[in-house]
Amino acid sequence: MTFERQVIAYKNYFLDFYENQSDNVQAKIEWTLNLIRVTRQVPEKYFKHLEGAKGLYEIRIEVGSNKST
């Protein structure tokens, strides 16, 4: 059985952020989102539940020495 998680972005905040990133950062964002979709237990390095926010998670992306959340 294949596992797949649904990733939903709130309003246009993500798209606005994504479109302003370089090609290599966009590629890393897409790689990380796919990891989150298909991996049952995602390492906290990439995916962290926000305390006090039911069903809300922070997605963490590292490209070189640059971190984006």
mmCIF file of the N, C-alpha and C atoms, coordinates in Angstrom:
data_MODEL
# 
_entry.id   MODEL 
# 
loop_
_atom_site.group_PDB 
_atom_site.id 
_atom_site.type_symbol 
_atom_site.label_atom_id 
_atom_site.label_alt_id 
_atom_site.label_comp_id 
_atom_site.label_asym_id 
_atom_site.label_entity_id 
_atom_site.label_seq_id 
_atom_site.pdbx_PDB_ins_code 
_atom_site.Cartn_x 
_atom_site.Cartn_y 
_atom_site.Cartn_z 
_atom_site.occupancy 
_atom_site.B_iso_or_equiv 
_atom_site.pdbx_formal_charge 
_atom_site.auth_seq_id 
_atom_site.auth_comp_id 
_atom_site.auth_asym_id 
_atom_site.auth_atom_id 
_atom_site.pdbx_PDB_model_num 
ATOM 1   N N  . MET A 1 1  ? 0.837  -1.188 0.000  1.00 0.00 ? 1  MET A N  1 
ATOM 2   C CA . MET A 1 1  ? 0.000  0.000  0.000  1.00 0.00 ? 1  MET A CA 1 
ATOM 3   C C  . MET A 1 1  ? 0.879  1.247  0.000  1.00 0.00 ? 1  MET A C  1 
ATOM 4   N N  . THR A 1 2  ? 0.602  2.165  -0.875 1.00 0.00 ? 2  THR A N  1 
ATOM 5   C CA . THR A 1 2  ? 1.362  3.400  -0.988 1.00 0.00 ? 2  THR A CA 1 
ATOM 6   C C  . THR A 1 2  ? 0.811  4.441  -0.016 1.00 0.00 ? 2  THR A C  1 
ATOM 7   N N  . PHE A 1 3  ? 1.709  5.116  0.663  1.00 0.00 ? 3  PHE A N  1 
ATOM 8   C CA . PHE A 1 3  ? 1.328  6.185  1.588  1.00 0.00 ? 3  PHE A CA 1 
ATOM 9   C C  . PHE A 1 3  ? 1.450  7.517  0.865  1.00 0.00 ? 3  PHE A C  1 
ATOM 10  N N  . GLU A 1 4  ? 0.460  8.380  1.029  1.00 0.00 ? 4  GLU A N  1 
ATOM 11  C CA . GLU A 1 4  ? 0.572  9.734  0.492  1.00 0.00 ? 4  GLU A CA 1 
ATOM 12  C C  . GLU A 1 4  ? -0.165 10.703 1.399  1.00 0.00 ? 4  GLU A C  1 
ATOM 13  N N  . ARG A 1 5  ? 0.531  11.759 1.762  1.00 0.00 ? 5  ARG A N  1 
ATOM 14  C CA . ARG A 1 5  ? -0.006 12.815 2.628  1.00 0.00 ? 5  ARG A CA 1 
ATOM 15  C C  . ARG A 1 5  ? -0.381 13.991 1.727  1.00 0.00 ? 5  ARG A C  1 
ATOM 16  N N  . GLN A 1 6  ? -1.448 14.680 2.069  1.00 0.00 ? 6  GLN A N  1 
ATOM 17  C CA . GLN A 1 6  ? -1.861 15.857 1.309  1.00 0.00 ? 6  GLN A CA 1 
ATOM 18  C C  . GLN A 1 6  ? -1.197 17.091 1.915  1.00 0.00 ? 6  GLN A C  1 
ATOM 19  N N  . VAL A 1 7  ? -0.558 17.890 1.079  1.00 0.00 ? 7  VAL A N  1 
ATOM 20  C CA . VAL A 1 7  ? 0.083  19.129 1.515  1.00 0.00 ? 7  VAL A CA 1 
ATOM 21  C C  . VAL A 1 7  ? -0.756 20.285 0.985  1.00 0.00 ? 7  VAL A C  1 
ATOM 22  N N  . ILE A 1 8  ? -1.211 21.133 1.901  1.00 0.00 ? 8  ILE A N  1 
ATOM 23  C CA . ILE A 1 8  ? -2.082 22.258 1.527  1.00 0.00 ? 8  ILE A CA 1 
ATOM 24  C C  . ILE A 1 8  ? -1.417 23.556 1.967  1.00 0.00 ? 8  ILE A C  1 
ATOM 25  N N  . ALA A 1 9  ? -1.315 24.516 1.061  1.00 0.00 ? 9  ALA A N  1 
ATOM 26  C CA . ALA A 1 9  ? -0.765 25.833 1.377  1.00 0.00 ? 9  ALA A CA 1 
ATOM 27  C C  . ALA A 1 9  ? -1.915 26.785 1.690  1.00 0.00 ? 9  ALA A C  1 
ATOM 28  N N  . TYR A 1 10 ? -1.712 27.636 2.667  1.00 0.00 ? 10 TYR A N  1 
ATOM 29  C CA . TYR A 1 10 ? -2.739 28.587 3.088  1.00 0.00 ? 10 TYR A CA 1 
ATOM 30  C C  . TYR A 1 10 ? -2.688 29.850 2.221  1.00 0.00 ? 10 TYR A C  1 
ATOM 31  N N  . LYS A 1 11 ? -3.806 30.154 1.610  1.00 0.00 ? 11 LYS A N  1 
ATOM 32  C CA . LYS A 1 11 ? -3.951 31.325 0.730  1.00 0.00 ? 11 LYS A CA 1 
ATOM 33  C C  . LYS A 1 11 ? -2.824 31.356 -0.293 1.00 0.00 ? 11 LYS A C  1 
ATOM 34  N N  . ASN A 1 12 ? -2.299 32.540 -0.617 1.00 0.00 ? 12 ASN A N  1 
ATOM 35  C CA . ASN A 1 12 ? -1.217 32.662 -1.610 1.00 0.00 ? 12 ASN A CA 1 
ATOM 36  C C  . ASN A 1 12 ? 0.150  32.890 -0.974 1.00 0.00 ? 12 ASN A C  1 
ATOM 37  N N  . TYR A 1 13 ? 0.252  32.758 0.349  1.00 0.00 ? 13 TYR A N  1 
ATOM 38  C CA . TYR A 1 13 ? 1.516  33.046 1.017  1.00 0.00 ? 13 TYR A CA 1 
ATOM 39  C C  . TYR A 1 13 ? 2.647  32.179 0.472  1.00 0.00 ? 13 TYR A C  1 
ATOM 40  N N  . PHE A 1 14 ? 2.385  30.892 0.313  1.00 0.00 ? 14 PHE A N  1 
ATOM 41  C CA . PHE A 1 14 ? 3.422  29.998 -0.186 1.00 0.00 ? 14 PHE A CA 1 
ATOM 42  C C  . PHE A 1 14 ? 3.800  30.342 -1.622 1.00 0.00 ? 14 PHE A C  1 
ATOM 43  N N  . LEU A 1 15 ? 2.808  30.499 -2.493 1.00 0.00 ? 15 LEU A N  1 
ATOM 44  C CA . LEU A 1 15 ? 3.114  30.805 -3.900 1.00 0.00 ? 15 LEU A CA 1 
ATOM 45  C C  . LEU A 1 15 ? 3.901  32.097 -4.050 1.00 0.00 ? 15 LEU A C  1 
ATOM 46  N N  . ASP A 1 16 ? 3.535  33.119 -3.278 1.00 0.00 ? 16 ASP A N  1 
ATOM 47  C CA . ASP A 1 16 ? 4.270  34.385 -3.318 1.00 0.00 ? 16 ASP A CA 1 
ATOM 48  C C  . ASP A 1 16 ? 5.732  34.159 -2.928 1.00 0.00 ? 16 ASP A C  1 
ATOM 49  N N  . PHE A 1 17 ? 5.952  33.384 -1.871 1.00 0.00 ? 17 PHE A N  1 
ATOM 50  C CA . PHE A 1 17 ? 7.305  33.067 -1.414 1.00 0.00 ? 17 PHE A CA 1 
ATOM 51  C C  . PHE A 1 17 ? 8.042  32.248 -2.476 1.00 0.00 ? 17 PHE A C  1 
ATOM 52  N N  . TYR A 1 18 ? 7.401  31.187 -2.953 1.00 0.00 ? 18 TYR A N  1 
ATOM 53  C CA . TYR A 1 18 ? 8.009  30.253 -3.911 1.00 0.00 ? 18 TYR A CA 1 
ATOM 54  C C  . TYR A 1 18 ? 8.449  30.964 -5.187 1.00 0.00 ? 18 TYR A C  1 
ATOM 55  N N  . GLU A 1 19 ? 7.596  31.797 -5.735 1.00 0.00 ? 19 GLU A N  1 
ATOM 56  C CA . GLU A 1 19 ? 7.893  32.475 -6.994 1.00 0.00 ? 19 GLU A CA 1 
ATOM 57  C C  . GLU A 1 19 ? 9.065  33.442 -6.892 1.00 0.00 ? 19 GLU A C  1 
ATOM 58  N N  . ASN A 1 20 ? 9.397  33.893 -5.697 1.00 0.00 ? 20 ASN A N  1 
ATOM 59  C CA . ASN A 1 20 ? 10.510 34.820 -5.498 1.00 0.00 ? 20 ASN A CA 1 
ATOM 60  C C  . ASN A 1 20 ? 11.835 34.113 -5.215 1.00 0.00 ? 20 ASN A C  1 
ATOM 61  N N  . GLN A 1 21 ? 11.854 32.792 -5.301 1.00 0.00 ? 21 GLN A N  1 
ATOM 62  C CA . GLN A 1 21 ? 13.068 32.015 -5.031 1.00 0.00 ? 21 GLN A CA 1 
ATOM 63  C C  . GLN A 1 21 ? 13.793 31.678 -6.333 1.00 0.00 ? 21 GLN A C  1 
ATOM 64  N N  . SER A 1 22 ? 15.096 31.421 -6.211 1.00 0.00 ? 22 SER A N  1 
ATOM 65  C CA . SER A 1 22 ? 15.890 31.011 -7.372 1.00 0.00 ? 22 SER A CA 1 
ATOM 66  C C  . SER A 1 22 ? 15.478 29.600 -7.794 1.00 0.00 ? 22 SER A C  1 
ATOM 67  N N  . ASP A 1 23 ? 15.904 29.195 -8.986 1.00 0.00 ? 23 ASP A N  1 
ATOM 68  C CA . ASP A 1 23 ? 15.562 27.871 -9.504 1.00 0.00 ? 23 ASP A CA 1 
ATOM 69  C C  . ASP A 1 23 ? 16.034 26.744 -8.582 1.00 0.00 ? 23 ASP A C  1 
ATOM 70  N N  . ASN A 1 24 ? 17.255 26.879 -8.031 1.00 0.00 ? 24 ASN A N  1 
ATOM 71  C CA . ASN A 1 24 ? 17.759 25.799 -7.177 1.00 0.00 ? 24 ASN A CA 1 
ATOM 72  C C  . ASN A 1 24 ? 16.999 25.731 -5.858 1.00 0.00 ? 24 ASN A C  1 
ATOM 73  N N  . VAL A 1 25 ? 16.550 26.856 -5.340 1.00 0.00 ? 25 VAL A N  1 
ATOM 74  C CA . VAL A 1 25 ? 15.740 26.848 -4.112 1.00 0.00 ? 25 VAL A CA 1 
ATOM 75  C C  . VAL A 1 25 ? 14.367 26.260 -4.420 1.00 0.00 ? 25 VAL A C  1 
ATOM 76  N N  . GLN A 1 26 ? 13.768 26.625 -5.547 1.00 0.00 ? 26 GLN A N  1 
ATOM 77  C CA . GLN A 1 26 ? 12.482 26.048 -5.934 1.00 0.00 ? 26 GLN A CA 1 
ATOM 78  C C  . GLN A 1 26 ? 12.586 24.533 -6.078 1.00 0.00 ? 26 GLN A C  1 
ATOM 79  N N  . ALA A 1 27 ? 13.679 24.043 -6.652 1.00 0.00 ? 27 ALA A N  1 
ATOM 80  C CA . ALA A 1 27 ? 13.870 22.601 -6.809 1.00 0.00 ? 27 ALA A CA 1 
ATOM 81  C C  . ALA A 1 27 ? 13.961 21.922 -5.455 1.00 0.00 ? 27 ALA A C  1 
ATOM 82  N N  . LYS A 1 28 ? 14.651 22.538 -4.509 1.00 0.00 ? 28 LYS A N  1 
ATOM 83  C CA . LYS A 1 28 ? 14.764 21.962 -3.160 1.00 0.00 ? 28 LYS A CA 1 
ATOM 84  C C  . LYS A 1 28 ? 13.409 21.987 -2.453 1.00 0.00 ? 28 LYS A C  1 
ATOM 85  N N  . ILE A 1 29 ? 12.628 23.034 -2.643 1.00 0.00 ? 29 ILE A N  1 
ATOM 86  C CA . ILE A 1 29 ? 11.279 23.111 -2.068 1.00 0.00 ? 29 ILE A CA 1 
ATOM 87  C C  . ILE A 1 29 ? 10.431 21.962 -2.617 1.00 0.00 ? 29 ILE A C  1 
ATOM 88  N N  . GLU A 1 30 ? 10.474 21.758 -3.930 1.00 0.00 ? 30 GLU A N  1 
ATOM 89  C CA . GLU A 1 30 ? 9.697  20.677 -4.549 1.00 0.00 ? 30 GLU A CA 1 
ATOM 90  C C  . GLU A 1 30 ? 10.148 19.312 -4.043 1.00 0.00 ? 30 GLU A C  1 
ATOM 91  N N  . TRP A 1 31 ? 11.460 19.106 -3.882 1.00 0.00 ? 31 TRP A N  1 
ATOM 92  C CA . TRP A 1 31 ? 11.993 17.845 -3.366 1.00 0.00 ? 31 TRP A CA 1 
ATOM 93  C C  . TRP A 1 31 ? 11.487 17.601 -1.951 1.00 0.00 ? 31 TRP A C  1 
ATOM 94  N N  . THR A 1 32 ? 11.530 18.648 -1.113 1.00 0.00 ? 32 THR A N  1 
ATOM 95  C CA . THR A 1 32 ? 11.096 18.521 0.280  1.00 0.00 ? 32 THR A CA 1 
ATOM 96  C C  . THR A 1 32 ? 9.601  18.268 0.366  1.00 0.00 ? 32 THR A C  1 
ATOM 97  N N  . LEU A 1 33 ? 8.801  18.957 -0.429 1.00 0.00 ? 33 LEU A N  1 
ATOM 98  C CA . LEU A 1 33 ? 7.355  18.729 -0.423 1.00 0.00 ? 33 LEU A CA 1 
ATOM 99  C C  . LEU A 1 33 ? 7.025  17.298 -0.841 1.00 0.00 ? 33 LEU A C  1 
ATOM 100 N N  . ASN A 1 34 ? 7.741  16.779 -1.833 1.00 0.00 ? 34 ASN A N  1 
ATOM 101 C CA . ASN A 1 34 ? 7.515  15.400 -2.252 1.00 0.00 ? 34 ASN A CA 1 
ATOM 102 C C  . ASN A 1 34 ? 7.902  14.421 -1.137 1.00 0.00 ? 34 ASN A C  1 
ATOM 103 N N  . LEU A 1 35 ? 9.005  14.677 -0.461 1.00 0.00 ? 35 LEU A N  1 
ATOM 104 C CA . LEU A 1 35 ? 9.417  13.848 0.676  1.00 0.00 ? 35 LEU A CA 1 
ATOM 105 C C  . LEU A 1 35 ? 8.305  13.801 1.723  1.00 0.00 ? 35 LEU A C  1 
ATOM 106 N N  . ILE A 1 36 ? 7.736  14.947 2.022  1.00 0.00 ? 36 ILE A N  1 
ATOM 107 C CA . ILE A 1 36 ? 6.668  15.029 3.023  1.00 0.00 ? 36 ILE A CA 1 
ATOM 108 C C  . ILE A 1 36 ? 5.426  14.281 2.546  1.00 0.00 ? 36 ILE A C  1 
ATOM 109 N N  . ARG A 1 37 ? 5.120  14.354 1.270  1.00 0.00 ? 37 ARG A N  1 
ATOM 110 C CA . ARG A 1 37 ? 3.947  13.660 0.724  1.00 0.00 ? 37 ARG A CA 1 
ATOM 111 C C  . ARG A 1 37 ? 4.044  12.151 0.852  1.00 0.00 ? 37 ARG A C  1 
ATOM 112 N N  . VAL A 1 38 ? 5.227  11.590 0.600  1.00 0.00 ? 38 VAL A N  1 
ATOM 113 C CA . VAL A 1 38 ? 5.333  10.137 0.454  1.00 0.00 ? 38 VAL A CA 1 
ATOM 114 C C  . VAL A 1 38 ? 6.037  9.412  1.597  1.00 0.00 ? 38 VAL A C  1 
ATOM 115 N N  . THR A 1 39 ? 6.541  10.130 2.580  1.00 0.00 ? 39 THR A N  1 
ATOM 116 C CA . THR A 1 39 ? 7.251  9.506  3.698  1.00 0.00 ? 39 THR A CA 1 
ATOM 117 C C  . THR A 1 39 ? 6.367  9.496  4.933  1.00 0.00 ? 39 THR A C  1 
ATOM 118 N N  . ARG A 1 40 ? 6.159  8.317  5.482  1.00 0.00 ? 40 ARG A N  1 
ATOM 119 C CA . ARG A 1 40 ? 5.267  8.184  6.640  1.00 0.00 ? 40 ARG A CA 1 
ATOM 120 C C  . ARG A 1 40 ? 5.794  8.931  7.859  1.00 0.00 ? 40 ARG A C  1 
ATOM 121 N N  . GLN A 1 41 ? 7.075  8.788  8.194  1.00 0.00 ? 41 GLN A N  1 
ATOM 122 C CA . GLN A 1 41 ? 7.674  9.487  9.325  1.00 0.00 ? 41 GLN A CA 1 
ATOM 123 C C  . GLN A 1 41 ? 8.760  10.421 8.796  1.00 0.00 ? 41 GLN A C  1 
ATOM 124 N N  . VAL A 1 42 ? 8.388  11.675 8.610  1.00 0.00 ? 42 VAL A N  1 
ATOM 125 C CA . VAL A 1 42 ? 9.299  12.675 8.069  1.00 0.00 ? 42 VAL A CA 1 
ATOM 126 C C  . VAL A 1 42 ? 10.197 13.185 9.204  1.00 0.00 ? 42 VAL A C  1 
ATOM 127 N N  . PRO A 1 43 ? 11.512 13.230 8.989  1.00 0.00 ? 43 PRO A N  1 
ATOM 128 C CA . PRO A 1 43 ? 12.403 13.755 10.026 1.00 0.00 ? 43 PRO A CA 1 
ATOM 129 C C  . PRO A 1 43 ? 12.041 15.201 10.385 1.00 0.00 ? 43 PRO A C  1 
ATOM 130 N N  . GLU A 1 44 ? 12.146 15.540 11.669 1.00 0.00 ? 44 GLU A N  1 
ATOM 131 C CA . GLU A 1 44 ? 11.805 16.881 12.127 1.00 0.00 ? 44 GLU A CA 1 
ATOM 132 C C  . GLU A 1 44 ? 12.670 17.945 11.447 1.00 0.00 ? 44 GLU A C  1 
ATOM 133 N N  . LYS A 1 45 ? 13.796 17.539 10.920 1.00 0.00 ? 45 LYS A N  1 
ATOM 134 C CA . LYS A 1 45 ? 14.656 18.465 10.177 1.00 0.00 ? 45 LYS A CA 1 
ATOM 135 C C  . LYS A 1 45 ? 13.874 19.127 9.036  1.00 0.00 ? 45 LYS A C  1 
ATOM 136 N N  . TYR A 1 46 ? 12.886 18.426 8.487  1.00 0.00 ? 46 TYR A N  1 
ATOM 137 C CA . TYR A 1 46 ? 12.103 18.931 7.351  1.00 0.00 ? 46 TYR A CA 1 
ATOM 138 C C  . TYR A 1 46 ? 10.677 19.344 7.701  1.00 0.00 ? 46 TYR A C  1 
ATOM 139 N N  . PHE A 1 47 ? 10.139 18.809 8.785  1.00 0.00 ? 47 PHE A N  1 
ATOM 140 C CA . PHE A 1 47 ? 8.690  18.889 9.007  1.00 0.00 ? 47 PHE A CA 1 
ATOM 141 C C  . PHE A 1 47 ? 8.427  18.917 10.506 1.00 0.00 ? 47 PHE A C  1 
ATOM 142 N N  . LYS A 1 48 ? 7.950  20.052 11.047 1.00 0.00 ? 48 LYS A N  1 
ATOM 143 C CA . LYS A 1 48 ? 7.755  20.170 12.493 1.00 0.00 ? 48 LYS A CA 1 
ATOM 144 C C  . LYS A 1 48 ? 6.355  20.689 12.800 1.00 0.00 ? 48 LYS A C  1 
ATOM 145 N N  . HIS A 1 49 ? 5.689  19.989 13.712 1.00 0.00 ? 49 HIS A N  1 
ATOM 146 C CA . HIS A 1 49 ? 4.356  20.410 14.152 1.00 0.00 ? 49 HIS A CA 1 
ATOM 147 C C  . HIS A 1 49 ? 4.476  21.705 14.946 1.00 0.00 ? 49 HIS A C  1 
ATOM 148 N N  . LEU A 1 50 ? 3.603  22.651 14.666 1.00 0.00 ? 50 LEU A N  1 
ATOM 149 C CA . LEU A 1 50 ? 3.590  23.913 15.401 1.00 0.00 ? 50 LEU A CA 1 
ATOM 150 C C  . LEU A 1 50 ? 2.790  23.722 16.683 1.00 0.00 ? 50 LEU A C  1 
ATOM 151 N N  . GLU A 1 51 ? 3.424  23.975 17.811 1.00 0.00 ? 51 GLU A N  1 
ATOM 152 C CA . GLU A 1 51 ? 2.781  23.814 19.118 1.00 0.00 ? 51 GLU A CA 1 
ATOM 153 C C  . GLU A 1 51 ? 1.522  24.674 19.206 1.00 0.00 ? 51 GLU A C  1 
ATOM 154 N N  . GLY A 1 52 ? 0.462  24.088 19.721 1.00 0.00 ? 52 GLY A N  1 
ATOM 155 C CA . GLY A 1 52 ? -0.792 24.808 19.916 1.00 0.00 ? 52 GLY A CA 1 
ATOM 156 C C  . GLY A 1 52 ? -1.582 25.058 18.644 1.00 0.00 ? 52 GLY A C  1 
ATOM 157 N N  . ALA A 1 53 ? -1.186 24.459 17.546 1.00 0.00 ? 53 ALA A N  1 
ATOM 158 C CA . ALA A 1 53 ? -1.865 24.661 16.265 1.00 0.00 ? 53 ALA A CA 1 
ATOM 159 C C  . ALA A 1 53 ? -2.241 23.297 15.694 1.00 0.00 ? 53 ALA A C  1 
ATOM 160 N N  . LYS A 1 54 ? -3.475 22.905 15.880 1.00 0.00 ? 54 LYS A N  1 
ATOM 161 C CA . LYS A 1 54 ? -3.932 21.585 15.438 1.00 0.00 ? 54 LYS A CA 1 
ATOM 162 C C  . LYS A 1 54 ? -3.798 21.436 13.919 1.00 0.00 ? 54 LYS A C  1 
ATOM 163 N N  . GLY A 1 55 ? -3.002 20.440 13.506 1.00 0.00 ? 55 GLY A N  1 
ATOM 164 C CA . GLY A 1 55 ? -2.858 20.131 12.093 1.00 0.00 ? 55 GLY A CA 1 
ATOM 165 C C  . GLY A 1 55 ? -1.979 21.080 11.302 1.00 0.00 ? 55 GLY A C  1 
ATOM 166 N N  . LEU A 1 56 ? -1.264 21.988 11.987 1.00 0.00 ? 56 LEU A N  1 
ATOM 167 C CA . LEU A 1 56 ? -0.422 22.962 11.303 1.00 0.00 ? 56 LEU A CA 1 
ATOM 168 C C  . LEU A 1 56 ? 1.045  22.601 11.505 1.00 0.00 ? 56 LEU A C  1 
ATOM 169 N N  . TYR A 1 57 ? 1.803  22.607 10.404 1.00 0.00 ? 57 TYR A N  1 
ATOM 170 C CA . TYR A 1 57 ? 3.204  22.216 10.438 1.00 0.00 ? 57 TYR A CA 1 
ATOM 171 C C  . TYR A 1 57 ? 4.063  23.257 9.746  1.00 0.00 ? 57 TYR A C  1 
ATOM 172 N N  . GLU A 1 58 ? 5.300  23.347 10.185 1.00 0.00 ? 58 GLU A N  1 
ATOM 173 C CA . GLU A 1 58 ? 6.303  24.184 9.542  1.00 0.00 ? 58 GLU A CA 1 
ATOM 174 C C  . GLU A 1 58 ? 7.146  23.262 8.662  1.00 0.00 ? 58 GLU A C  1 
ATOM 175 N N  . ILE A 1 59 ? 7.343  23.651 7.416  1.00 0.00 ? 59 ILE A N  1 
ATOM 176 C CA . ILE A 1 59 ? 8.193  22.888 6.514  1.00 0.00 ? 59 ILE A CA 1 
ATOM 177 C C  . ILE A 1 59 ? 9.520  23.626 6.436  1.00 0.00 ? 59 ILE A C  1 
ATOM 178 N N  . ARG A 1 60 ? 10.596 22.891 6.682  1.00 0.00 ? 60 ARG A N  1 
ATOM 179 C CA . ARG A 1 60 ? 11.931 23.483 6.722  1.00 0.00 ? 60 ARG A CA 1 
ATOM 180 C C  . ARG A 1 60 ? 12.731 23.036 5.501  1.00 0.00 ? 60 ARG A C  1 
ATOM 181 N N  . ILE A 1 61 ? 13.387 24.023 4.877  1.00 0.00 ? 61 ILE A N  1 
ATOM 182 C CA . ILE A 1 61 ? 14.147 23.746 3.663  1.00 0.00 ? 61 ILE A CA 1 
ATOM 183 C C  . ILE A 1 61 ? 15.519 24.363 3.801  1.00 0.00 ? 61 ILE A C  1 
ATOM 184 N N  . GLU A 1 62 ? 16.555 23.578 3.523  1.00 0.00 ? 62 GLU A N  1 
ATOM 185 C CA . GLU A 1 62 ? 17.932 24.071 3.555  1.00 0.00 ? 62 GLU A CA 1 
ATOM 186 C C  . GLU A 1 62 ? 18.537 23.944 2.171  1.00 0.00 ? 62 GLU A C  1 
ATOM 187 N N  . VAL A 1 63 ? 19.125 25.040 1.709  1.00 0.00 ? 63 VAL A N  1 
ATOM 188 C CA . VAL A 1 63 ? 19.860 25.035 0.448  1.00 0.00 ? 63 VAL A CA 1 
ATOM 189 C C  . VAL A 1 63 ? 21.210 25.672 0.766  1.00 0.00 ? 63 VAL A C  1 
ATOM 190 N N  . GLY A 1 64 ? 22.262 24.867 0.723  1.00 0.00 ? 64 GLY A N  1 
ATOM 191 C CA . GLY A 1 64 ? 23.576 25.366 1.121  1.00 0.00 ? 64 GLY A CA 1 
ATOM 192 C C  . GLY A 1 64 ? 23.532 25.761 2.584  1.00 0.00 ? 64 GLY A C  1 
ATOM 193 N N  . SER A 1 65 ? 23.928 26.986 2.887  1.00 0.00 ? 65 SER A N  1 
ATOM 194 C CA . SER A 1 65 ? 23.895 27.448 4.280  1.00 0.00 ? 65 SER A CA 1 
ATOM 195 C C  . SER A 1 65 ? 22.650 28.284 4.547  1.00 0.00 ? 65 SER A C  1 
ATOM 196 N N  . ASN A 1 66 ? 21.723 28.321 3.604  1.00 0.00 ? 66 ASN A N  1 
ATOM 197 C CA . ASN A 1 66 ? 20.519 29.132 3.715  1.00 0.00 ? 66 ASN A CA 1 
ATOM 198 C C  . ASN A 1 66 ? 19.342 28.266 4.149  1.00 0.00 ? 66 ASN A C  1 
ATOM 199 N N  . LYS A 1 67 ? 18.648 28.672 5.231  1.00 0.00 ? 67 LYS A N  1 
ATOM 200 C CA . LYS A 1 67 ? 17.464 27.964 5.699  1.00 0.00 ? 67 LYS A CA 1 
ATOM 201 C C  . LYS A 1 67 ? 16.238 28.811 5.411  1.00 0.00 ? 67 LYS A C  1 
ATOM 202 N N  . SER A 1 68 ? 15.170 28.150 4.946  1.00 0.00 ? 68 SER A N  1 
ATOM 203 C CA . SER A 1 68 ? 13.889 28.818 4.732  1.00 0.00 ? 68 SER A CA 1 
ATOM 204 C C  . SER A 1 68 ? 12.810 28.032 5.453  1.00 0.00 ? 68 SER A C  1 
ATOM 205 N N  . THR A 1 69 ? 11.868 28.734 6.082  1.00 0.00 ? 69 THR A N  1 
ATOM 206 C CA . THR A 1 69 ? 10.736 28.069 6.730  1.00 0.00 ? 69 THR A CA 1 
ATOM 207 C C  . THR A 1 69 ? 9.451  28.739 6.330  1.00 0.00 ? 69 THR A C  1 
# 
